[in-house]
Structures are given as C-alpha cells and as structure tokens.
Amino acid sequence: MKGTVNGLKDSVRSLEGSVDKVQETVDRIEASQTQDVVALLKTSRKYTESEFDYLNSRLTHMDNHIFKLEKRVEN
C-alpha cells in the first residue's frame, strides 16, 4: 500500500512539474504575441500616417490649383 501511495505522490509531483513547464511556455507565447501585436500596430500606424501625409499634400496642392483657377475666372 505504501508503495502505491509513494508512486502516486511521485506521479503527482511529475504532473505538477509538467504543468509548470506548460504554464511557462504559455506565458512566453502570450508575451511574444503581445510584442507581435504592438509591432504590427506600429507598422500600421506608420503606413497610415504616410498615406495621410500624402493625401493631405495632394489635397493642399489641388486646393491651391482650384484657388488659382477661380482667381483667373474672376479677373
């Protein structure tokens, strides 16, 4: 009977060790995913800002061109 109890204790310790390893792995994966998401958001933000700057520049250019044409028509 003692042998069976000791065997169960060893099995439980082994299982606890395995669970701890799995938890460590999950924690690493979660941290890595967070870093990946942050990197993707930063990349997306840079692209969006670049597109915004380009469109703003084009709009300003077109607005200026329209203003000049309106002035010509008035004169």
Residue pairs with C-beta under 8 A, 6 or more apart in sequence:
none
